[in-house]
Amino acid sequence: MKSITSRRAVIAGIAAGTVAAPRILRAQAAEDWQTGAPPEWAKIMTAAQEEGQVTVAAFPLLAEKFTAAFKRDTGIQLNFLSGNAAEQSTRLEAEARAKNLTIDILIGGGRELGAMMHDGLLQPVKPQLLLPGIAPSHFRDGRYKWMDAAEIYNLQGAEYVFGWLVVNKDMVDPAEITWKKLLDPKYRGKIASYDLLGPGPGQGSASWIYRTFGLDYIKALFIDQDVKFSVDNRGLVEGVVRGTAPILFGGIQSEVERFKKAGITNLAVVLPEDAPGYLTGGYSVLKQAVGVPHPNAATVFINWYMSKPAQEVYESVMLETSRRTDVHTGVPAYLVPRPGVKYYEAFNETEYFARYDVVKLITKALGR
């Protein structure tokens, strides 16, 4: 077990950015990702290279490796916009309404299923999927996964198990944790959560817990147990490590694994048997607005994003299990759907809109 002094040094290094999670896999150049392309692909690629660039907004962790890998595989410059997913979505909608787009592709969650889709501001993605190497047969269940019911606009690249807890195993016995036992008074003041007021891992998980156990449980957990809220993903996991809040609801795997890979040994991920999690697409949903500035380069990026080399980068960086059946970068086992377990599927249009009503109920019940 690491000493307290060395553990503090690691935490400080992570917080300062001088200690990073080691690379799980460096994606190898895949010269054959375009093999078997239809005749129109050569024209699209030529036009894309003349455009010379594509602007993609996505989760900040992807910036360096996506930019390098896309340039490696296409020769086209990727201008990467890092930022909060909700802020990026708001920017995309504002630009689309003003007909002044700077973003060619947005990869994130499902907010665009709302006004953007229904106001005709989204460009169909499905007709742009052209390469044999990204055919549905390469994905789970032999199909693409879409968030929108029409199955043309919001394309999901990853799908993994979420809704687990992170605990400090020096202070909490992982074997004794169940959702119902979290209501034990001994855990009062010892639980933290990603804030439920805005989109993110806390809100999605809370909606799932509501559907599983009901509103009374939500009140008993978040109010009676005096849960601490934050939107600082890294700070929440650090709180578990330090023991200031040894149980975490709504933590994200990239931060959990960052600490583990840096040598922190007191973290454990728990999937309680009374509700073993749900399936989410995380930050992997690709969408495009009507009238992008680099339409051909955007089409190239869409095809590349669903290819094996791009999904290897995405999975290894984000630790979100790719839906491709030939991508295996070594994500933690707790993220991989288990055979025989019936999971609630959160990433579809029906459930996404129902979630708004659930979130309103939850936030009203919590008086926030």
C-alpha positions as CSV (number, residue, x, y, z in Angstrom):
1,M,0.0,0.0,0.0
2,K,1.3,3.4,-0.9
3,S,2.3,5.7,2.0
4,I,0.2,8.7,2.7
5,T,3.1,11.0,1.7
6,S,3.6,9.3,-1.7
7,R,-0.1,9.2,-2.3
8,R,-0.3,13.0,-1.7
9,A,2.5,13.5,-4.1
10,V,0.7,11.6,-6.8
11,I,-2.5,13.5,-6.2
12,A,-0.7,16.8,-6.4
13,G,1.0,15.7,-9.6
14,I,-2.4,14.8,-11.2
15,A,-4.0,18.0,-10.1
16,A,-1.1,20.0,-11.5
17,G,-1.1,18.0,-14.8
18,T,2.4,16.7,-14.3
19,V,1.2,13.2,-13.8
20,A,-1.0,11.8,-16.5
21,A,-2.7,8.5,-17.0
22,P,-0.4,6.3,-19.1
23,R,-1.5,5.6,-22.6
24,I,-3.5,2.3,-22.8
25,L,-2.9,1.9,-26.5
26,R,-1.3,3.9,-29.2
27,A,-3.4,3.5,-32.3
28,Q,-1.5,2.2,-35.3
29,A,-1.8,3.8,-38.7
30,A,-4.3,1.8,-40.7
31,E,-3.7,2.3,-44.4
32,D,-6.6,0.0,-45.3
33,W,-9.4,1.9,-43.6
34,Q,-10.5,3.2,-47.0
35,T,-10.2,-0.2,-48.8
36,G,-13.1,-0.9,-51.2
37,A,-14.3,2.7,-51.3
38,P,-17.0,3.4,-53.8
39,P,-16.2,5.6,-56.9
40,E,-17.5,8.8,-55.3
41,W,-15.1,8.5,-52.4
42,A,-12.1,9.6,-54.5
43,K,-13.9,12.8,-55.4
44,I,-14.9,13.5,-51.8
45,M,-11.4,12.9,-50.6
46,T,-9.9,15.2,-53.2
47,A,-12.4,17.9,-52.4
48,A,-11.7,17.4,-48.7
49,Q,-8.0,17.8,-49.2
50,E,-8.6,21.0,-51.2
51,E,-10.6,22.3,-48.2
52,G,-7.6,21.4,-46.2
53,Q,-9.2,21.3,-42.8
54,V,-12.2,20.3,-40.6
55,T,-13.3,21.7,-37.3
56,V,-14.4,19.2,-34.7
57,A,-15.7,20.0,-31.2
58,A,-15.4,17.1,-28.7
59,F,-14.2,16.1,-25.2
60,P,-10.9,17.8,-24.4
61,L,-9.0,14.6,-23.7
62,L,-9.3,13.6,-27.4
63,A,-7.6,16.8,-28.7
64,E,-4.0,15.7,-29.2
65,K,-4.4,12.1,-30.3
66,F,-7.5,12.7,-32.6
67,T,-5.7,15.6,-34.3
68,A,-2.5,13.6,-34.9
69,A,-4.3,10.4,-36.0
70,F,-6.7,12.2,-38.4
71,K,-3.8,14.0,-40.1
72,R,-1.9,10.7,-40.3
73,D,-4.7,8.9,-41.9
74,T,-6.1,11.6,-44.2
75,G,-3.5,14.4,-44.7
76,I,-6.2,16.8,-43.6
77,Q,-5.8,19.3,-40.7
78,L,-8.2,18.7,-37.7
79,N,-8.9,21.9,-35.8
80,F,-10.0,20.6,-32.4
81,L,-12.3,22.7,-30.2
82,S,-12.1,21.6,-26.6
83,G,-14.8,22.5,-24.1
84,N,-17.8,21.6,-21.9
85,A,-20.3,19.5,-23.9
86,A,-23.3,21.6,-23.0
87,E,-21.5,24.8,-24.0
88,Q,-20.3,23.3,-27.3
89,S,-23.9,22.3,-28.1
90,T,-25.2,25.7,-27.3
91,R,-22.6,27.2,-29.6
92,L,-23.4,24.9,-32.4
93,E,-27.1,25.7,-32.2
94,A,-26.5,29.4,-32.1
95,E,-24.2,29.2,-35.1
96,A,-26.6,27.1,-37.1
97,R,-29.5,29.5,-36.4
98,A,-27.3,32.4,-37.5
99,K,-26.2,30.5,-40.6
100,N,-22.6,31.2,-39.6
101,L,-21.1,27.9,-38.8
102,T,-17.5,27.4,-37.7
103,I,-18.0,23.8,-36.3
104,D,-18.1,21.0,-38.9
105,I,-18.7,18.1,-36.5
106,L,-19.8,17.9,-32.9
107,I,-19.2,14.8,-30.8
108,G,-20.9,14.7,-27.4
109,G,-24.2,13.7,-25.9
110,G,-27.8,14.1,-27.0
111,R,-28.9,17.7,-26.6
112,E,-29.3,18.2,-30.3
113,L,-32.2,15.7,-30.3
114,G,-34.3,18.7,-29.2
115,A,-34.8,22.0,-31.0
116,M,-32.0,21.5,-33.5
117,M,-33.3,18.3,-34.9
118,H,-36.9,19.4,-34.8
119,D,-36.2,22.7,-36.4
120,G,-34.3,21.1,-39.3
121,L,-30.9,22.3,-38.3
122,L,-29.2,18.9,-38.4
123,Q,-27.6,17.4,-41.5
124,P,-28.3,13.7,-42.1
125,V,-25.2,11.7,-41.2
126,K,-26.4,8.3,-42.5
127,P,-26.1,9.0,-46.2
128,Q,-22.5,10.0,-45.6
129,L,-21.4,6.6,-44.3
130,L,-19.8,5.3,-47.5
131,L,-16.9,3.0,-46.7
132,P,-17.1,-0.9,-46.5
133,G,-14.8,-0.8,-43.5
134,I,-17.5,1.0,-41.5
135,A,-20.4,-1.1,-42.6
136,P,-23.0,-2.2,-39.9
137,S,-21.5,-5.7,-39.9
138,H,-18.4,-4.3,-38.0
139,F,-20.5,-3.2,-35.1
140,R,-22.4,-4.9,-32.2
141,D,-25.6,-6.6,-33.2
142,G,-24.7,-5.9,-36.9
143,R,-26.0,-2.4,-36.8
144,Y,-25.3,1.2,-36.1
145,K,-26.6,2.7,-32.9
146,W,-28.5,6.0,-33.3
147,M,-30.0,8.3,-30.6
148,D,-32.7,9.7,-32.9
149,A,-35.7,7.5,-33.8
150,A,-35.3,8.3,-37.5
151,E,-31.7,6.8,-37.3
152,I,-30.0,9.3,-39.5
153,Y,-28.8,12.2,-37.4
154,N,-27.1,11.3,-34.1
155,L,-24.6,8.4,-34.6
156,Q,-23.3,6.7,-31.5
157,G,-19.7,5.5,-31.5
158,A,-19.4,3.9,-28.1
159,E,-21.6,2.1,-25.6
160,Y,-20.6,1.0,-22.1
161,V,-21.9,0.3,-18.6
162,F,-22.4,3.3,-16.3
163,G,-24.1,3.9,-13.0
164,W,-21.4,2.4,-10.8
165,L,-20.0,3.8,-7.6
166,V,-16.4,4.6,-6.7
167,V,-15.3,4.0,-3.1
168,N,-12.2,4.4,-0.9
169,K,-11.6,0.8,0.0
170,D,-9.5,1.7,3.0
171,M,-12.6,3.3,4.5
172,V,-15.5,1.5,2.9
173,D,-15.8,-2.3,2.3
174,P,-16.8,-2.6,-1.4
175,A,-18.4,-6.0,-0.7
176,E,-21.0,-4.5,1.6
177,I,-22.2,-1.7,-0.7
178,T,-25.6,-1.9,-2.3
179,W,-27.8,0.9,-3.3
180,K,-30.2,0.3,-0.5
181,K,-27.4,0.1,2.1
182,L,-26.2,3.5,1.0
183,L,-29.1,4.8,3.1
184,D,-27.5,3.6,6.2
185,P,-26.9,6.6,8.6
186,K,-23.2,5.6,8.9
187,Y,-22.7,6.9,5.3
188,R,-24.3,10.3,6.0
189,G,-22.0,13.1,4.9
190,K,-19.6,10.6,3.2
191,I,-21.1,10.6,-0.3
192,A,-20.3,13.0,-3.1
193,S,-21.9,13.2,-6.5
194,Y,-21.5,15.0,-9.8
195,D,-24.1,17.8,-9.7
196,L,-27.6,16.8,-10.8
197,L,-28.6,20.4,-11.9
198,G,-26.8,20.2,-15.3
199,P,-26.3,17.6,-18.0
200,G,-23.6,15.0,-17.2
201,P,-22.9,11.8,-15.4
202,G,-24.8,12.7,-12.2
203,Q,-28.0,13.6,-14.0
204,G,-28.0,10.5,-16.2
205,S,-27.3,8.2,-13.3
206,A,-29.9,9.9,-11.1
207,S,-32.5,9.4,-13.8
208,W,-31.7,5.7,-13.9
209,I,-31.8,5.4,-10.1
210,Y,-35.2,7.1,-10.1
211,R,-36.5,4.6,-12.6
212,T,-35.1,1.8,-10.5
213,F,-36.0,2.8,-7.0
214,G,-38.4,5.8,-7.2
215,L,-38.5,9.3,-5.9
216,D,-38.5,8.5,-2.2
217,Y,-35.2,6.8,-2.6
218,I,-33.8,9.8,-4.4
219,K,-34.8,12.0,-1.5
220,A,-33.4,9.6,1.1
221,L,-30.1,9.4,-0.7
222,F,-29.4,12.9,-1.8
223,I,-31.1,14.9,1.0
224,D,-31.1,12.6,4.0
225,Q,-27.5,11.5,3.4
226,D,-26.3,15.0,2.9
227,V,-24.6,14.3,-0.5
228,K,-21.9,16.8,-1.6
229,F,-22.3,18.1,-5.2
230,S,-19.6,19.2,-7.6
231,V,-18.9,19.5,-11.4
232,D,-15.2,18.9,-11.0
233,N,-14.7,15.3,-12.3
234,R,-11.1,15.1,-11.1
235,G,-11.8,16.8,-7.8
236,L,-14.6,14.3,-7.0
237,V,-12.3,11.3,-7.5
238,E,-9.6,13.0,-5.5
239,G,-12.1,13.4,-2.7
240,V,-12.5,9.6,-2.7
241,V,-8.8,9.1,-2.6
242,R,-8.3,11.5,0.2
243,G,-11.2,10.2,2.1
244,T,-13.1,13.5,2.4
245,A,-16.0,11.8,0.6
246,P,-15.1,8.1,0.4
247,I,-18.1,7.2,-1.8
248,L,-18.7,8.8,-5.2
249,F,-21.9,8.8,-7.4
250,G,-21.5,9.8,-11.0
251,G,-17.7,9.7,-11.2
252,I,-16.2,9.1,-14.7
253,Q,-13.8,6.3,-15.6
254,S,-11.2,8.5,-17.3
255,E,-10.5,10.2,-13.9
256,V,-10.7,6.9,-11.9
257,E,-8.2,5.3,-14.2
258,R,-5.9,8.3,-14.2
259,F,-5.5,7.9,-10.5
260,K,-5.1,4.2,-10.6
261,K,-2.5,4.3,-13.4
262,A,-0.6,6.9,-11.3
263,G,-0.2,4.4,-8.5
264,I,-3.2,5.1,-6.3
265,T,-4.3,1.8,-4.8
266,N,-7.3,2.7,-2.5
267,L,-9.9,3.1,-5.3
268,A,-12.5,0.5,-6.1
269,V,-15.4,0.6,-8.5
270,V,-18.6,-1.1,-7.3
271,L,-21.5,-2.3,-9.4
272,P,-24.1,-3.1,-6.7
273,E,-26.0,-6.3,-7.4
274,D,-29.4,-4.6,-6.7
275,A,-28.9,-2.4,-9.8
276,P,-25.8,-3.2,-11.8
277,G,-25.9,-0.2,-14.1
278,Y,-27.2,1.0,-17.4
279,L,-25.9,1.5,-20.9
280,T,-24.8,4.9,-22.1
281,G,-23.1,6.4,-25.1
282,G,-21.1,8.8,-23.0
283,Y,-19.6,11.6,-25.1
284,S,-19.4,9.5,-28.4
285,V,-22.5,10.8,-30.3
286,L,-21.6,12.4,-33.6
287,K,-23.7,15.0,-35.3
288,Q,-23.5,17.7,-38.0
289,A,-25.4,21.0,-38.6
290,V,-26.7,22.0,-42.0
291,G,-24.3,24.3,-43.9
292,V,-20.9,23.4,-42.5
293,P,-17.9,25.3,-43.9
294,H,-16.0,22.1,-44.9
295,P,-18.6,19.6,-46.1
296,N,-16.3,17.2,-47.8
297,A,-13.7,17.1,-45.0
298,A,-16.6,16.6,-42.6
299,T,-17.8,13.6,-44.6
300,V,-14.2,12.2,-44.5
301,F,-14.1,12.7,-40.7
302,I,-17.5,11.0,-40.3
303,N,-16.2,7.9,-42.1
304,W,-12.9,8.0,-40.3
305,Y,-14.5,8.4,-36.9
306,M,-16.3,5.1,-37.3
307,S,-13.2,3.3,-38.7
308,K,-11.1,1.0,-36.6
309,P,-8.1,3.3,-36.2
310,A,-10.3,6.2,-35.0
311,Q,-12.3,4.0,-32.7
312,E,-9.1,2.7,-31.2
313,V,-8.0,6.2,-30.4
314,Y,-11.4,7.1,-29.0
315,E,-11.8,4.0,-26.8
316,S,-8.2,4.1,-25.5
317,V,-8.5,7.8,-24.6
318,M,-12.0,8.1,-23.3
319,L,-12.3,4.5,-21.9
320,E,-15.7,4.3,-23.5
321,T,-16.2,0.8,-25.0
322,S,-16.4,1.1,-28.8
323,R,-19.4,-0.4,-30.6
324,R,-17.0,-1.9,-33.2
325,T,-16.4,-5.6,-32.6
326,D,-12.8,-5.4,-33.7
327,V,-11.6,-2.8,-31.3
328,H,-10.1,-4.1,-28.1
329,T,-7.8,-1.6,-26.4
330,G,-8.1,-3.0,-22.9
331,V,-10.8,-0.9,-21.2
332,P,-11.6,-1.8,-17.5
333,A,-13.9,-4.8,-17.1
334,Y,-16.5,-2.8,-15.2
335,L,-17.3,-0.8,-18.4
336,V,-18.0,-3.8,-20.5
337,P,-21.7,-5.1,-20.7
338,R,-22.0,-8.5,-19.0
339,P,-23.7,-11.4,-20.7
340,G,-27.1,-12.2,-19.4
341,V,-27.6,-8.8,-17.7
342,K,-30.6,-6.8,-18.9
343,Y,-29.5,-3.2,-18.8
344,Y,-31.6,-0.1,-19.1
345,E,-30.6,1.7,-22.3
346,A,-30.4,5.5,-21.7
347,F,-29.3,6.7,-25.2
348,N,-32.3,6.8,-27.4
349,E,-34.7,9.6,-28.3
350,T,-37.6,8.3,-26.2
351,E,-35.6,7.9,-23.0
352,Y,-33.7,11.1,-23.5
353,F,-36.8,13.3,-23.6
354,A,-38.4,11.4,-20.8
355,R,-35.3,12.2,-18.8
356,Y,-36.2,15.9,-18.9
357,D,-39.4,15.2,-16.9
358,V,-37.5,12.9,-14.5
359,V,-34.8,15.5,-13.9
360,K,-37.4,18.2,-13.2
361,L,-39.0,15.8,-10.6
362,I,-35.7,15.1,-9.0
363,T,-34.5,18.7,-8.8
364,K,-37.8,19.8,-7.4
365,A,-37.8,17.0,-4.9
366,L,-34.3,18.1,-3.8
367,G,-35.3,21.7,-3.5
368,R,-32.4,22.8,-5.8
